[in-house]
């Protein structure tokens, strides 16, 4: 699942970040809300990347220690 959600969260962080940068005062949603959503997407992307690293390491260790 992390392989699917990592690019989605990265795209979401970029999208909301650009949207926040283009938001004028008085627009709805406000700049602060969009920045928070972009940061949350970025944090979830980091979590997904860490999960992928752990899964890949465990798979590599399991394949290396298995004897035929």
C-alpha positions as CSV (number, residue, x, y, z in Angstrom):
1,X,0.0,0.0,0.0
2,X,2.9,2.4,0.7
3,X,4.1,2.0,-2.9
4,X,0.7,3.4,-4.0
5,X,0.3,6.1,-1.4
6,X,3.8,7.5,-1.4
7,X,3.4,9.2,-4.9
8,X,-0.1,10.2,-4.0
9,X,0.9,12.0,-0.8
10,X,3.9,13.6,-2.6
11,X,1.6,14.9,-5.3
12,X,-0.9,16.1,-2.7
13,X,1.8,17.9,-0.8
14,X,3.0,19.7,-3.9
15,X,-0.5,20.5,-5.1
16,X,-1.6,21.9,-1.7
17,X,1.7,23.8,-1.4
18,X,1.3,25.5,-4.7
19,X,-2.4,26.2,-4.0
20,X,-1.4,27.8,-0.7
21,X,1.2,29.9,-2.4
22,X,-1.4,31.2,-4.9
23,X,-4.0,32.0,-2.3
24,X,-4.9,35.6,-1.7
25,X,-6.1,37.0,1.6
26,X,-9.8,36.4,2.0
27,X,-9.9,33.3,-0.2
28,X,-11.6,30.1,1.1
29,X,-9.9,27.9,2.1
30,X,-7.3,30.0,3.7
31,X,-3.6,29.8,3.3
32,X,-3.1,28.4,6.8
33,X,-5.5,25.5,6.2
34,X,-3.8,24.6,2.9
35,X,-0.3,24.8,4.5
36,X,-1.5,22.4,7.2
37,X,-2.9,20.0,4.6
38,X,0.3,20.1,2.6
39,X,2.4,19.4,5.8
40,X,0.2,16.5,6.7
41,X,0.6,15.1,3.2
42,X,4.3,15.5,3.4
43,X,4.4,13.8,6.8
44,X,2.4,10.9,5.5
45,X,4.7,10.6,2.5
46,X,7.7,10.4,4.8
47,X,5.9,7.7,6.8
48,X,5.1,5.7,3.6
49,X,8.7,6.0,2.5
50,X,10.0,4.7,5.9
51,X,7.5,1.8,5.6
52,X,8.8,0.9,2.2
53,X,12.4,1.0,3.4
54,X,11.6,-1.3,6.3
55,X,9.6,-3.7,4.1
56,X,12.4,-3.8,1.5
57,X,15.1,-4.4,4.2
58,X,13.1,-7.3,5.7
59,X,12.5,-8.9,2.4
60,X,16.2,-8.6,1.5
61,X,17.2,-10.1,4.9
62,X,14.7,-12.9,4.5
63,X,15.9,-13.8,1.0
64,X,19.5,-13.6,2.1
65,X,19.2,-15.9,5.1
66,X,17.0,-18.5,3.5
67,X,18.8,-21.7,2.6
68,X,17.6,-23.8,-0.4
